[in-house]
Amino acid sequence: MTATTFCLLAAVLAATTGTLVAGAGGDGTTHIRLYIHETFSGANATAVHVTDSPLGGNSTYGTLSVFDDELRQGSDAASQLVGRAQGITMQADLQDSGVFSTLLTVVFTNGGYKGSTLVLGGRVDFGPDGKAAAERAVVGGTGRFRLARGYSLMSKFGATSSTAVLKLDLYVKTDV
C-alpha cells in the first residue's frame, strides 16, 4: 500500500466511523480521538454520586461515583454517537480532593469498531490549574482490541453547570 493510498484510506475511515485515526504508524499504534459527553444533574444524568466519605465533614476521600457517558465523534452534542464510556470513579487521595482513581470501559456501539471495547485504568489528575491531560493505561480490550495495550490522554474541553465535555485520545497496540 502506498503512502497516498494509506492516507486516503485513513481519511475515509475517520469520516465514516466517527473516530479520528491518526494512522497505524511504524510501531503499529492506532490513535483514536473521541469526546466524552457527561451530564451530572437532572433527569438525564449520566454520572451519579453513590457514596459519601466515611470520614464525614467536608472530606471527599472514599467517595464513589458511577458513569455511563456518551462517546461522540466531536465536541458538539449533535455529533455522531460512537459508543459509551462506562465505569467507576473513586476519590482515593487523602491529600488532594481533585485526584481520582478510575476504571473506564470504552464501549463502541457504532462505526468501524462496533462491538469492541477498550479498558482503561488509573489515576485522573488534571493538575493544580485543572488544565493538564490525565494519562491512564489501556489495560485490555475485546473484539478488534483483544490483547490491547497502550495509554490514553484525557483533557477538559468544556463545561456548563450540568454537563462536561472531555477530549479522549487513545493510543492502542494489539497483537491480533
N, CA, C and O atoms as a DFTB+ gen file, in Angstrom:
704 C
 N C O
     1  1       0.852      -1.170       0.000
     2  2       0.000       0.000       0.000
     3  2       0.896       1.231       0.000
     4  3       1.822       1.331       0.806
     5  1       0.623       2.161      -0.898
     6  2       1.428       3.376      -0.958
     7  2       1.014       4.330       0.151
     8  3      -0.058       4.193       0.741
     9  1       1.878       5.294       0.424
    10  2       1.589       6.278       1.475
    11  2       0.336       7.079       1.131
    12  3      -0.464       7.391       2.014
    13  1       0.162       7.415      -0.156
    14  2      -1.017       8.165      -0.573
    15  2      -2.281       7.359      -0.353
    16  3      -3.275       7.888       0.145
    17  1      -2.255       6.069      -0.721
    18  2      -3.412       5.194      -0.521
    19  2      -3.724       5.065       0.956
    20  3      -4.889       5.112       1.352
    21  1      -2.677       4.899       1.787
    22  2      -2.886       4.769       3.227
    23  2      -3.536       6.024       3.792
    24  3      -4.481       5.927       4.575
    25  1      -3.046       7.205       3.409
    26  2      -3.605       8.464       3.908
    27  2      -5.061       8.627       3.468
    28  3      -5.898       9.067       4.256
    29  1      -5.372       8.273       2.208
    30  2      -6.742       8.357       1.722
    31  2      -7.645       7.400       2.491
    32  3      -8.754       7.769       2.879
    33  1      -7.175       6.162       2.717
    34  2      -7.944       5.180       3.470
    35  2      -8.180       5.654       4.901
    36  3      -9.285       5.505       5.421
    37  1      -7.169       6.216       5.539
    38  2      -7.312       6.728       6.908
    39  2      -8.326       7.863       6.953
    40  3      -9.119       7.943       7.891
    41  1      -8.312       8.750       5.947
    42  2      -9.259       9.861       5.916
    43  2     -10.690       9.367       5.739
    44  3     -11.606       9.871       6.389
    45  1     -10.887       8.382       4.862
    46  2     -12.222       7.811       4.658
    47  2     -12.698       7.122       5.922
    48  3     -13.850       7.291       6.320
    49  1     -11.829       6.348       6.562
    50  2     -12.192       5.662       7.801
    51  2     -12.565       6.666       8.879
    52  3     -13.542       6.463       9.601
    53  1     -11.814       7.727       8.997
    54  2     -12.111       8.740      10.012
    55  2     -13.457       9.398       9.748
    56  3     -14.208       9.671      10.684
    57  1     -13.764       9.651       8.499
    58  2     -15.020      10.310       8.165
    59  2     -16.225       9.401       8.360
    60  3     -17.308       9.884       8.693
    61  1     -16.062       8.098       8.160
    62  2     -17.205       7.202       8.218
    63  2     -17.411       6.542       9.558
    64  3     -18.537       6.152       9.866
    65  1     -16.380       6.396      10.373
    66  2     -16.560       5.710      11.649
    67  2     -16.810       6.655      12.796
    68  3     -17.219       6.215      13.871
    69  1     -16.578       7.938      12.606
    70  2     -16.778       8.868      13.694
    71  2     -15.587       8.938      14.623
    72  3     -15.661       9.590      15.664
    73  1     -14.507       8.295      14.283
    74  2     -13.308       8.370      15.099
    75  2     -12.184       8.898      14.245
    76  3     -12.188       8.735      13.025
    77  1     -11.240       9.519      14.874
    78  2     -10.092      10.027      14.166
    79  2      -8.975       9.017      14.295
    80  3      -8.502       8.746      15.399
    81  1      -8.552       8.462      13.185
    82  2      -7.446       7.530      13.197
    83  2      -6.254       8.265      12.619
    84  3      -6.242       8.600      11.435
    85  1      -5.259       8.515      13.442
    86  2      -4.102       9.275      13.001
    87  2      -3.124       8.391      12.255
    88  3      -2.100       8.871      11.769
    89  1      -3.425       7.104      12.157
    90  2      -2.578       6.188      11.406
    91  2      -2.032       5.094      12.285
    92  3      -2.030       5.184      13.513
    93  1      -1.571       4.064      11.624
    94  2      -1.022       2.924      12.341
    95  2       0.440       3.147      12.711
    96  3       0.988       2.414      13.534
    97  1       1.066       4.137      12.119
    98  2       2.451       4.437      12.470
    99  2       3.382       3.269      12.231
   100  3       2.939       2.161      11.927
   101  1       4.656       3.515      12.366
   102  2       5.649       2.479      12.163
   103  2       5.655       1.432      13.257
   104  3       6.119       0.310      13.050
   105  1       5.135       1.800      14.434
   106  2       5.141       0.849      15.550
   107  2       3.802       0.145      15.736
   108  3       3.626      -0.589      16.708
   109  1       2.851       0.355      14.822
   110  2       1.558      -0.311      14.901
   111  2       0.578       0.309      15.876
   112  3      -0.432      -0.314      16.203
   113  1       0.846       1.518      16.352
   114  2      -0.057       2.187      17.277
   115  2      -1.209       2.839      16.509
   116  3      -0.987       3.514      15.504
   117  1      -2.431       2.634      16.984
   118  2      -3.611       3.275      16.422
   119  2      -4.017       4.416      17.340
   120  3      -4.093       4.250      18.557
   121  1      -4.280       5.579      16.745
   122  2      -4.724       6.750      17.513
   123  2      -6.205       6.978      17.234
   124  3      -6.618       7.083      16.080
   125  1      -6.994       7.053      18.291
   126  2      -8.429       7.301      18.180
   127  2      -8.765       8.486      19.068
   128  3      -8.388       8.515      20.239
   129  1      -9.472       9.464      18.516
   130  2      -9.912      10.622      19.315
   131  2     -11.428      10.570      19.445
   132  3     -12.148      10.445      18.455
   133  1     -11.897      10.667      20.683
   134  2     -13.318      10.678      20.997
   135  2     -13.598      11.802      21.990
   136  3     -12.681      12.353      22.598
   137  1     -14.874      12.132      22.144
   138  2     -15.280      13.141      23.121
   139  2     -16.306      12.532      24.063
   140  3     -17.328      12.003      23.626
   141  1     -16.027      12.609      25.351
   142  2     -16.933      12.114      26.377
   143  2     -17.895      13.252      26.732
   144  3     -17.467      14.354      27.075
   145  1     -19.193      12.971      26.645
   146  2     -20.230      13.946      26.996
   147  2     -20.905      13.450      28.267
   148  3     -21.600      12.434      28.250
   149  1     -20.703      14.162      29.361
   150  2     -21.210      13.755      30.672
   151  2     -22.230      14.763      31.182
   152  3     -22.030      15.975      31.103
   153  1     -23.333      14.227      31.710
   154  2     -24.364      15.045      32.352
   155  2     -24.443      14.615      33.801
   156  3     -24.706      13.446      34.084
   157  1     -24.219      15.549      34.733
   158  2     -24.169      15.169      36.134
   159  2     -25.311      15.713      36.972
   160  3     -25.230      15.697      38.200
   161  1     -26.371      16.193      36.340
   162  2     -27.566      16.580      37.098
   163  2     -28.782      16.484      36.193
   164  3     -28.672      16.458      34.967
   165  1     -29.935      16.431      36.827
   166  2     -31.183      16.374      36.082
   167  2     -31.634      14.956      35.791
   168  3     -30.989      13.986      36.188
   169  1     -32.760      14.854      35.088
   170  2     -33.378      13.553      34.805
   171  2     -32.537      12.682      33.879
   172  3     -32.657      11.457      33.909
   173  1     -31.686      13.296      33.056
   174  2     -30.868      12.532      32.103
   175  2     -29.405      12.431      32.534
   176  3     -28.512      12.323      31.693
   177  1     -29.168      12.465      33.832
   178  2     -27.792      12.390      34.340
   179  2     -27.134      11.088      33.896
   180  3     -27.747      10.022      33.948
   181  1     -25.869      11.190      33.456
   182  2     -25.093      10.010      33.057
   183  2     -24.018       9.680      34.077
   184  3     -23.333       8.666      33.949
   185  1     -23.862      10.522      35.084
   186  2     -22.894      10.285      36.161
   187  2     -23.588      10.592      37.484
   188  3     -24.208      11.643      37.646
   189  1     -23.473       9.658      38.428
   190  2     -24.128       9.860      39.718
   191  2     -23.182       9.528      40.861
   192  3     -22.349       8.626      40.765
   193  1     -23.330      10.271      41.929
   194  2     -22.580      10.071      43.163
   195  2     -23.242       8.925      43.933
   196  3     -24.457       8.944      44.130
   197  1     -22.464       7.929      44.373
   198  2     -23.033       6.753      45.032
   199  2     -22.829       6.769      46.541
   200  3     -23.753       6.452      47.290
   201  1     -21.629       7.135      46.999
   202  2     -21.355       7.116      48.440
   203  2     -20.673       8.404      48.883
   204  3     -19.951       9.043      48.119
   205  1     -20.919       8.761      50.122
   206  2     -20.222       9.883      50.753
   207  2     -18.953       9.368      51.427
   208  3     -18.770       8.160      51.578
   209  1     -18.088      10.278      51.825
   210  2     -16.861       9.912      52.512
   211  2     -17.177       9.331      53.889
   212  3     -17.999       9.877      54.625
   213  1     -16.526       8.230      54.231
   214  2     -16.717       7.700      55.588
   215  2     -16.070       8.594      56.648
   216  3     -16.308       8.402      57.841
   217  1     -15.252       9.571      56.228
   218  2     -14.598      10.483      57.168
   219  2     -15.508      11.623      57.600
   220  3     -15.216      12.328      58.566
   221  1     -16.620      11.802      56.877
   222  2     -17.579      12.847      57.241
   223  2     -17.067      14.241      56.958
   224  3     -16.041      14.420      56.301
   225  1     -17.782      15.215      57.452
   226  2     -17.400      16.616      57.258
   227  2     -17.318      16.986      55.793
   228  3     -18.168      16.592      54.994
   229  1     -16.297      17.741      55.445
   230  2     -16.094      18.176      54.066
   231  2     -15.195      17.238      53.276
   232  3     -14.836      17.550      52.140
   233  1     -14.826      16.107      53.839
   234  2     -13.921      15.189      53.161
   235  2     -14.587      14.546      51.942
   236  3     -15.774      14.221      51.968
   237  1     -13.806      14.369      50.880
   238  2     -14.279      13.642      49.703
   239  2     -13.602      12.275      49.597
   240  3     -13.942      11.471      48.729
   241  1     -12.643      12.023      50.487
   242  2     -11.915      10.750      50.446
   243  2     -12.886       9.574      50.630
   244  3     -13.682       9.550      51.568
   245  1     -12.801       8.604      49.717
   246  2     -13.647       7.419      49.801
   247  2     -14.962       7.535      49.059
   248  3     -15.739       6.580      49.040
   249  1     -15.237       8.686      48.442
   250  2     -16.481       8.809      47.684
   251  2     -16.401       7.973      46.409
   252  3     -15.320       7.744      45.866
   253  1     -17.551       7.528      45.950
   254  2     -17.641       6.667      44.770
   255  2     -18.724       7.207      43.851
   256  3     -19.811       7.569      44.303
   257  1     -18.423       7.258      42.564
   258  2     -19.393       7.663      41.549
   259  2     -19.373       6.649      40.419
   260  3     -18.363       5.981      40.195
   261  1     -20.479       6.534      39.714
   262  2     -20.555       5.675      38.535
   263  2     -20.985       6.526      37.353
   264  3     -21.641       7.553      37.524
   265  1     -20.612       6.094      36.148
   266  2     -20.977       6.863      34.967
   267  2     -21.242       5.958      33.778
   268  3     -20.681       4.867      33.668
   269  1     -22.099       6.426      32.898
   270  2     -22.432       5.785      31.627
   271  2     -22.609       6.923      30.626
   272  3     -23.726       7.244      30.221
   273  1     -21.487       7.527      30.236
   274  2     -21.474       8.735      29.421
   275  2     -21.505       8.421      27.930
   276  3     -21.124       7.333      27.498
   277  1     -21.967       9.397      27.154
   278  2     -21.943       9.272      25.700
   279  2     -20.531       9.509      25.180
   280  3     -19.816      10.387      25.663
   281  1     -20.140       8.711      24.186
   282  2     -18.897       8.936      23.437
   283  2     -19.298       9.419      22.056
   284  3     -20.030       8.736      21.340
   285  1     -18.821      10.589      21.685
   286  2     -19.206      11.180      20.404
   287  2     -17.980      11.468      19.548
   288  3     -16.853      11.563      20.034
   289  1     -18.249      11.603      18.251
   290  2     -17.208      11.902      17.279
   291  2     -16.580      13.261      17.547
   292  3     -15.377      13.444      17.363
   293  1     -17.387      14.202      17.978
   294  2     -16.890      15.555      18.191
   295  2     -17.342      16.140      19.505
   296  3     -18.028      15.488      20.293
   297  1     -16.951      17.378      19.733
   298  2     -17.289      18.055      20.980
   299  2     -18.732      18.546      21.003
   300  3     -19.272      18.816      22.076
   301  1     -19.357      18.666      19.856
   302  2     -20.744      19.111      19.764
   303  2     -21.685      17.978      20.158
   304  3     -21.499      16.840      19.726
   305  1     -22.685      18.279      20.968
   306  2     -23.633      17.262      21.428
   307  2     -24.415      16.631      20.284
   308  3     -24.987      15.553      20.453
   309  1     -24.453      17.282      19.120
   310  2     -25.158      16.732      17.964
   311  2     -24.250      15.870      17.080
   312  3     -24.717      15.304      16.091
   313  1     -22.969      15.764      17.419
   314  2     -22.063      14.946      16.603
   315  2     -22.405      13.471      16.762
   316  3     -23.123      13.088      17.685
   317  1     -21.886      12.646      15.854
   318  2     -22.238      11.227      15.801
   319  2     -21.894      10.500      17.099
   320  3     -20.785      10.624      17.617
   321  1     -22.858       9.742      17.613
   322  2     -22.648       8.889      18.778
   323  2     -21.891       7.648      18.327
   324  3     -22.339       6.946      17.422
   325  1     -20.737       7.367      18.953
   326  2     -19.944       6.196      18.574
   327  2     -19.890       5.138      19.666
   328  3     -19.428       4.022      19.427
   329  1     -20.362       5.482      20.876
   330  2     -20.332       4.489      21.947
   331  2     -20.623       5.090      23.302
   332  3     -21.226       6.156      23.420
   333  1     -20.175       4.372      24.331
   334  2     -20.386       4.771      25.728
   335  2     -19.061       4.687      26.480
   336  3     -18.198       3.868      26.164
   337  1     -18.924       5.548      27.478
   338  2     -17.810       5.476      28.433
   339  2     -18.446       5.079      29.756
   340  3     -19.162       5.874      30.366
   341  1     -18.189       3.856      30.203
   342  2     -18.854       3.315      31.391
   343  2     -17.823       2.959      32.445
   344  3     -16.775       2.402      32.120
   345  1     -18.109       3.277      33.723
   346  2     -17.159       2.906      34.756
   347  2     -17.444       3.499      36.109
   348  3     -18.553       3.942      36.410
   349  1     -16.384       3.492      36.927
   350  2     -16.461       3.997      38.286
   351  2     -15.310       4.959      38.552
   352  3     -14.231       4.846      37.970
   353  1     -15.570       5.906      39.448
   354  2     -14.579       6.874      39.892
   355  2     -14.554       6.846      41.415
   356  3     -15.595       6.928      42.067
   357  1     -13.346       6.728      41.973
   358  2     -13.189       6.722      43.426
   359  2     -12.229       7.833      43.825
   360  3     -11.174       7.990      43.211
   361  1     -12.586       8.602      44.844
   362  2     -11.667       9.610      45.353
   363  2     -10.757       8.872      46.340
   364  3     -11.189       8.481      47.425
   365  1      -9.501       8.690      45.952
   366  2      -8.597       7.833      46.723
   367  2      -7.301       8.534      47.102
   368  3      -6.282       7.873      47.303
   369  1      -7.319       9.845      47.201
   370  2      -6.130      10.608      47.569
   371  2      -6.464      11.464      48.787
   372  3      -7.266      12.394      48.695
   373  1      -5.855      11.154      49.919
   374  2      -6.134      11.894      51.152
   375  2      -5.690      13.353      51.074
   376  3      -6.258      14.207      51.755
   377  1      -4.688      13.647      50.255
   378  2      -4.111      14.989      50.210
   379  2      -4.776      15.909      49.194
   380  3      -4.770      17.126      49.380
   381  1      -5.356      15.355      48.116
   382  2      -5.874      16.184      47.027
   383  2      -7.252      15.686      46.609
   384  3      -7.367      14.614      46.015
   385  1      -8.294      16.448      46.910
   386  2      -9.662      16.032      46.602
   387  2      -9.970      16.065      45.119
   388  3     -11.023      15.577      44.707
   389  1      -9.086      16.624      44.302
   390  2      -9.293      16.681      42.856
   391  2      -8.663      15.532      42.098
   392  3      -8.658      15.539      40.867
   393  1      -8.129      14.538      42.807
   394  2      -7.473      13.394      42.178
   395  2      -8.332      12.154      42.404
   396  3      -8.805      11.913      43.515
   397  1      -8.530      11.369      41.347
   398  2      -9.397      10.204      41.415
   399  2      -8.716       8.979      40.822
   400  3      -7.836       9.102      39.971
   401  1      -9.121       7.808      41.270
   402  2      -8.771       6.548      40.617
   403  2      -9.992       6.111      39.832
   404  3     -11.117       6.205      40.323
   405  1      -9.775       5.632      38.610
   406  2     -10.907       5.274      37.760
   407  2     -10.696       3.935      37.066
   408  3      -9.572       3.485      36.847
   409  1     -11.800       3.335      36.738
   410  2     -11.847       2.184      35.841
   411  2     -12.885       2.536      34.797
   412  3     -14.048       2.760      35.133
   413  1     -12.486       2.589      33.531
   414  2     -13.353       3.043      32.456
   415  2     -13.331       2.033      31.322
   416  3     -12.262       1.599      30.893
   417  1     -14.508       1.656      30.835
   418  2     -14.619       0.808      29.652
   419  2     -15.185       1.642      28.520
   420  3     -16.274       2.204      28.641
   421  1     -14.446       1.724      27.409
   422  2     -14.904       2.378      26.191
   423  2     -15.652       1.309      25.394
   424  3     -15.058       0.322      24.961
   425  1     -16.953       1.511      25.203
   426  2     -17.803       0.545      24.507
   427  2     -18.181       1.145      23.155
   428  3     -18.904       2.140      23.102
   429  1     -17.706       0.555      22.074
   430  2     -18.017       1.048      20.727
   431  2     -19.337       0.436      20.261
   432  3     -19.468      -0.786      20.185
   433  1     -20.320       1.297      19.947
   434  2     -21.634       0.829      19.505
   435  2     -21.931       1.177      18.057
   436  3     -22.921       0.695      17.506
   437  1     -21.104       1.997      17.426
   438  2     -21.268       2.396      16.023
   439  2     -19.897       2.518      15.373
   440  3     -18.879       2.622      16.058
   441  1     -19.884       2.503      14.051
   442  2     -18.653       2.724      13.311
   443  2     -17.817       1.474      13.147
   444  3     -18.276       0.361      13.403
   445  1     -16.588       1.674      12.719
   446  2     -15.684       0.582      12.391
   447  2     -15.272      -0.295      13.558
   448  3     -14.833      -1.426      13.349
   449  1     -15.402       0.198      14.777
   450  2     -15.017      -0.586      15.961
   451  2     -16.236      -1.144      16.705
   452  3     -16.103      -1.639      17.824
   453  1     -17.421      -1.066      16.091
   454  2     -18.667      -1.524      16.718
   455  2     -18.506      -2.946      17.269
   456  3     -18.021      -3.843      16.580
   457  1     -18.927      -3.129      18.533
   458  2     -18.836      -4.428      19.183
   459  2     -17.542      -4.650      19.941
   460  3     -17.400      -5.662      20.628
   461  1     -16.597      -3.732      19.834
   462  2     -15.312      -3.841      20.526
   463  2     -15.304      -2.951      21.762
   464  3     -16.106      -2.024      21.875
   465  1     -14.392      -3.240      22.690
   466  2     -14.226      -2.410      23.880
   467  2     -12.745      -2.178      24.146
   468  3     -11.889      -2.926      23.674
   469  1     -12.461      -1.140      24.900
   470  2     -11.135      -0.867      25.456
   471  2     -11.314      -0.604      26.944
   472  3     -12.273       0.054      27.346
   473  1     -10.395      -1.113      27.765
   474  2     -10.466      -0.923      29.206
   475  2      -9.294      -0.051      29.642
   476  3      -8.138      -0.342      29.334
   477  1      -9.614       1.041      30.378
   478  2      -8.613       1.980      30.868
   479  2      -8.656       1.990      32.390
   480  3      -9.724       1.871      32.990
   481  1      -7.515       2.129      32.995
   482  2      -7.469       2.215      34.442
   483  2      -6.365       3.138      34.892
   484  3      -5.340       3.274      34.224
   485  1      -6.579       3.780      36.041
   486  2      -5.524       4.605      36.606
   487  2      -6.020       5.869      37.254
   488  3      -7.211       6.051      37.509
   489  1      -5.074       6.728      37.507
   490  2      -5.272       7.974      38.242
   491  2      -5.673       9.084      37.279
   492  3      -5.120       9.202      36.186
   493  1      -6.633       9.889      37.693
   494  2      -7.029      11.070      36.930
   495  2      -6.667      12.286      37.767
   496  3      -7.206      12.498      38.853
   497  1      -5.737      13.086      37.236
   498  2      -5.269      14.294      37.906
   499  2      -5.078      15.359      36.833
   500  3      -4.155      15.270      36.023
   501  1      -5.944      16.361      36.826
   502  2      -5.856      17.429      35.835
   503  2      -4.906      18.540      36.263
   504  3      -4.828      19.571      35.593
   505  1      -4.179      18.351      37.370
   506  2      -3.196      19.315      37.831
   507  2      -3.824      20.431      38.632
   508  3      -5.047      20.556      38.697
   509  1      -2.965      21.255      39.251
   510  2      -3.452      22.316      40.136
   511  2      -4.333      23.345      39.426
   512  3      -5.229      23.925      40.040
   513  1      -4.082      23.571      38.134
   514  2      -4.884      24.561      37.409
   515  2      -6.047      23.921      36.661
   516  3      -6.837      24.629      36.036
   517  1      -6.169      22.576      36.712
   518  2      -7.265      21.872      36.047
   519  2      -7.120      21.751      34.555
   520  3      -8.069      21.363      33.875
   521  1      -5.936      22.079      34.013
   522  2      -5.757      22.100      32.569
   523  2      -4.842      20.995      32.034
   524  3      -4.695      20.859      30.819
   525  1      -4.239      20.220      32.901
   526  2      -3.329      19.162      32.454
   527  2      -4.117      17.990      31.871
   528  3      -5.287      17.796      32.199
   529  1      -3.472      17.217      31.010
   530  2      -4.080      15.989      30.478
   531  2      -3.836      14.861      31.472
   532  3      -2.721      14.674      31.959
   533  1      -4.889      14.121      31.763
   534  2      -4.777      12.968      32.655
   535  2      -4.427      11.737      31.823
   536  3      -5.100      11.431      30.839
   537  1      -3.372      11.038      32.225
   538  2      -2.930       9.844      31.486
   539  2      -3.345       8.587      32.242
   540  3      -3.158       8.479      33.454
   541  1      -3.916       7.637      31.494
   542  2      -4.286       6.344      32.067
   543  2      -3.797       5.242      31.147
   544  3      -3.579       5.456      29.955
   545  1      -3.628       4.068      31.717
   546  2      -3.188       2.910      30.949
   547  2      -4.362       2.250      30.232
   548  3      -5.450       2.122      30.794
   549  1      -4.135       1.834      28.989
   550  2      -5.056       0.924      28.314
   551  2      -4.597      -0.468      28.725
   552  3      -3.492      -0.889      28.382
   553  1      -5.455      -1.187      29.467
   554  2      -5.036      -2.464      30.056
   555  2      -5.646      -3.675      29.367
   556  3      -5.358      -4.810      29.749
   557  1      -6.481      -3.457      28.360
   558  2      -7.066      -4.584      27.643
   559  2      -8.189      -4.142      26.745
   560  3      -8.465      -2.952      26.590
   561  1      -8.840      -5.140      26.151
   562  2      -9.948      -4.850      25.263
   563  2     -10.569      -6.130      24.740
   564  3     -10.124      -7.233      25.056
   565  1     -11.606      -5.961      23.932
   566  2     -12.292      -7.094      23.305
   567  2     -12.501      -6.790      21.829
   568  3     -12.301      -5.660      21.384
   569  1     -12.904      -7.802      21.077
   570  2     -13.172      -7.622      19.654
   571  2     -11.912      -7.230      18.910
   572  3     -10.895      -7.914      19.014
   573  1     -11.963      -6.144      18.165
   574  2     -10.788      -5.680      17.405
   575  2      -9.648      -5.247      18.310
   576  3      -8.521      -5.064      17.849
   577  1      -9.936      -5.080      19.608
   578  2      -8.910      -4.638      20.547
   579  2      -8.503      -5.729      21.533
   580  3      -7.998      -5.437      22.616
   581  1      -8.724      -6.980      21.156
   582  2      -8.287      -8.088      22.020
   583  2      -6.770      -7.967      22.232
   584  3      -6.018      -7.717      21.291
   585  1      -6.347      -8.147      23.470
   586  2      -4.936      -8.032      23.876
   587  2      -4.380      -6.613      23.708
   588  3      -3.176      -6.434      23.528
   589  1      -5.251      -5.617      23.766
   590  2      -4.817      -4.226      23.606
   591  2      -3.938      -3.782      24.767
   592  3      -4.061      -4.257      25.896
   593  1      -3.054      -2.859      24.446
   594  2      -2.218      -2.192      25.433
   595  2      -1.921      -0.796      24.892
   596  3      -1.971      -0.558      23.685
   597  1      -1.617       0.105      25.794
   598  2      -1.326       1.463      25.358
   599  2      -1.626       2.454      26.458
   600  3      -1.504       2.147      27.645
   601  1      -2.021       3.651      26.048
   602  2      -2.330       4.691      27.023
   603  2      -3.381       5.624      26.454
   604  3      -3.659       5.620      25.254
   605  1      -3.961       6.427      27.342
   606  2      -4.931       7.438      26.927
   607  2      -4.563       8.761      27.577
   608  3      -3.956       8.801      28.647
   609  1      -4.938       9.828      26.914
   610  2      -4.799      11.176      27.453
   611  2      -6.178      11.811      27.424
   612  3      -6.819      11.864      26.374
   613  1      -6.636      12.293      28.573
   614  2      -7.943      12.909      28.664
   615  2      -7.773      14.331      29.175
   616  3      -7.060      14.570      30.150
   617  1      -8.433      15.273      28.512
   618  2      -8.368      16.661      28.945
   619  2      -9.759      17.276      28.927
   620  3     -10.640      16.850      28.179
   621  1      -9.933      18.286      29.768
   622  2     -11.204      19.001      29.819
   623  2     -11.350      19.828      28.556
   624  3     -10.414      20.509      28.137
   625  1     -12.528      19.767      27.950
   626  2     -12.770      20.511      26.715
   627  2     -13.739      21.659      26.952
   628  3     -13.537      22.759      26.439
   629  1     -14.791      21.410      27.727
   630  2     -15.768      22.445      28.011
   631  2     -16.733      21.971      29.079
   632  3     -16.813      20.776      29.364
   633  1     -17.470      22.909      29.673
   634  2     -18.417      22.544      30.726
   635  2     -19.475      23.620      30.884
   636  3     -19.266      24.789      30.560
   637  1     -20.626      23.183      31.397
   638  2     -21.684      24.081      31.837
   639  2     -21.966      23.727      33.291
   640  3     -21.207      22.966      33.892
   641  1     -23.019      24.252      33.861
   642  2     -23.332      23.940      35.253
   643  2     -23.805      22.500      35.431
   644  3     -23.783      21.985      36.549
   645  1     -24.235      21.837      34.347
   646  2     -24.743      20.467      34.486
   647  2     -24.086      19.458      33.548
   648  3     -24.425      18.276      33.594
   649  1     -23.155      19.895      32.701
   650  2     -22.515      18.979      31.750
   651  2     -21.014      19.248      31.654
   652  3     -20.519      20.310      32.031
   653  1     -20.321      18.249      31.138
   654  2     -18.895      18.408      30.846
   655  2     -18.584      17.663      29.555
   656  3     -19.193      16.634      29.260
   657  1     -17.639      18.185      28.793
   658  2     -17.131      17.516      27.605
   659  2     -15.635      17.326      27.815
   660  3     -14.911      18.270      28.128
   661  1     -15.188      16.085      27.636
   662  2     -13.787      15.731      27.808
   663  2     -13.243      15.155      26.501
   664  3     -13.907      14.339      25.861
   665  1     -12.055      15.568      26.107
   666  2     -11.410      15.020      24.916
   667  2     -10.599      13.803      25.347
   668  3      -9.804      13.880      26.284
   669  1     -10.803      12.676      24.658
   670  2     -10.113      11.433      24.981
   671  2      -9.313      10.970      23.773
   672  3      -9.883      10.629      22.736
   673  1      -7.990      10.959      23.909
   674  2      -7.101      10.437      22.869
   675  2      -6.590       9.079      23.321
   676  3      -5.987       8.956      24.388
   677  1      -6.833       8.061      22.503
   678  2      -6.410       6.691      22.799
   679  2      -5.270       6.309      21.861
   680  3      -5.345       6.543      20.655
   681  1      -4.222       5.724      22.416
   682  2      -3.070       5.244      21.644
   683  2      -2.947       3.757      21.946
   684  3      -2.537       3.372      23.042
   685  1      -3.303       2.919      20.968
   686  2      -3.521       1.493      21.231
   687  2      -2.697       0.625      20.279
   688  3      -2.569       0.906      19.088
   689  1      -2.148      -0.439      20.859
   690  2      -1.476      -1.501      20.097
   691  2      -2.174      -2.809      20.415
   692  3      -2.616      -3.027      21.543
   693  1      -2.275      -3.685      19.414
   694  2      -2.806      -5.027      19.643
   695  2      -1.886      -6.036      18.971
   696  3      -1.117      -5.699      18.071
   697  1      -1.981      -7.273      19.425
   698  2      -1.207      -8.350      18.809
   699  2      -2.050      -9.191      17.875
   700  3      -1.561     -10.144      17.269
   701  1      -3.334      -8.830      17.760
   702  2      -4.263      -9.631      16.952
   703  2      -4.350      -9.076      15.558
   704  3      -5.081      -9.611      14.725
